[in-house]
Amino acid sequence: KAGQVKAATFGDLAHARTRGFETRVNRALATIEQAASIGKVGISVSGGKDSLVLLDLIRQVIPDAPASFYDSGCEYPSTYEVIAHYGIETIKPNAEPASHFHVTPPSLPLRAGR
């Protein structure tokens, strides 16, 4: 009937979300293309989902874009697997072991509620 609102189905919602998702992906790819037209593009990757998605988007536009990973030495084994899979350059710090550092306790005791 005219003027009656039709209930949205799961399929309607999925289709709407897909279109919006595709729009956002296309906008991101266009932004990366624009950045590449200005100069070199590279990425520093943490190994988390957000930086890996960005790496994937960048490499869709610039397949040989450089990527680097700062290895703190405290990563999950799966992070190293992902880094190796994508051929990401690993940067390891050249630092002294933590046993060489001395922590001085505070001179005053800490009180709750202060």
Phi and psi in degrees as a GROMACS rama.xvg file:
@    title "Ramachandran Plot"
@    xaxis  label "Phi"
@    yaxis  label "Psi"
@TYPE xy
-63.4091  137.727  ALA-2
83.8395  -5.17281  GLY-3
-89.7218  137.795  GLN-4
-88.556  129.178  VAL-5
-85.7977  136.009  LYS-6
-69.2459  139.601  ALA-7
-77.6101  138.667  ALA-8
-95.2882  169.019  THR-9
-59.072  -40.4509  PHE-10
-62.1125  -39.5863  GLY-11
-61.6052  -44.2506  ASP-12
-66.0722  -42.3468  LEU-13
-62.3165  -42.3218  ALA-14
-64.0867  -42.8385  HIS-15
-63.482  -41.313  ALA-16
-67.9911  -37.4982  ARG-17
-63.5209  -45.1857  THR-18
-60.3981  -44.0636  ARG-19
-64.8611  -39.9556  GLY-20
-63.1171  -47.2524  PHE-21
-60.5423  -38.3386  GLU-22
-62.187  -44.4853  THR-23
-66.3651  -40.9954  ARG-24
-62.9145  -45.8707  VAL-25
-62.5829  -37.4727  ASN-26
-66.0122  -41.4196  ARG-27
-64.2528  -43.3434  ALA-28
-62.8847  -39.5233  LEU-29
-65.1543  -38.2843  ALA-30
-65.1833  -40.4573  THR-31
-65.4668  -41.9644  ILE-32
-60.7783  -41.3252  GLU-33
-64.2277  -43.517  GLN-34
-62.6795  -40.1737  ALA-35
-65.6369  -29.6054  ALA-36
-73.0252  -19.454  SER-37
-88.839  -37.1255  ILE-38
-176.052  -166.912  GLY-39
-71.1529  145.022  LYS-40
-123.556  131.461  VAL-41
-142.922  172.655  GLY-42
-144.212  142.379  ILE-43
-100.3  126.538  SER-44
-110.132  134.163  VAL-45
-90.3868  -18.6096  SER-46
98.0114  -6.82903  GLY-47
-82.2705  171.145  GLY-48
-62.7883  -38.9318  LYS-49
-65.2867  -46.7184  ASP-50
-70.3325  -29.9652  SER-51
-70.9716  -35.7312  LEU-52
-64.5416  -43.7094  VAL-53
-64.0767  -39.8104  LEU-54
-59.2262  -44.8371  LEU-55
-61.0891  -44.4196  ASP-56
-62.5249  -45.8361  LEU-57
-61.777  -43.6903  ILE-58
-73.3525  -16.0276  ARG-59
-68.2111  -34.3933  GLN-60
-89.9396  -42.013  VAL-61
-127.858  86.9628  ILE-62
-55.8619  -29.5398  PRO-63
-102.704  21.0426  ASP-64
-60.2637  131.635  ALA-65
-69.1928  144.017  PRO-66
-136.285  142.486  ALA-67
-133.734  156.332  SER-68
-134.337  126.696  PHE-69
-88.8976  112.624  TYR-70
-89.306  105.857  ASP-71
-78.5297  -12.8206  SER-72
87.3683  0.268082  GLY-73
-119.964  32.3207  CYS-74
-92.6057  157.741  GLU-75
-70.1906  148.805  TYR-76
-55.3691  -36.459  PRO-77
-64.7044  -29.0124  SER-78
-63.5536  -43.8403  THR-79
-64.1684  -35.0479  TYR-80
-63.6669  -43.7562  GLU-81
-64.872  -43.6312  VAL-82
-60.1956  -43.7179  ILE-83
-66.2087  -40.6021  ALA-84
-58.9437  -41.8009  HIS-85
-88.6995  -0.163747  TYR-86
64.6319  39.2099  GLY-87
-85.2509  133.562  ILE-88
-65.4066  132.097  GLU-89
-101.926  130.735  THR-90
-109.094  121.079  ILE-91
-108.303  133.384  LYS-92
-68.9951  150.597  PRO-93
-107.188  81.6996  ASN-94
-126.229  160.453  ALA-95
-72.7762  148.853  GLU-96
-59.9258  151.681  PRO-97
-60.7929  -23.975  ALA-98
-65.2797  -15.0251  SER-99
-84.8105  -7.37055  HIS-100
-96.0445  143.543  PHE-101
-116.453  128.206  HIS-102
-102.043  124.495  VAL-103
-93.226  124.832  THR-104
-67.9302  155.393  PRO-105
-62.1236  149.346  PRO-106
-75.2469  -25.1446  SER-107
-111.207  141.919  LEU-108
-67.1309  144.531  PRO-109
-82.1374  138.475  LEU-110
-117.748  141.314  ARG-111
-65.7154  145.219  ALA-112
81.6163  4.38887  GLY-113
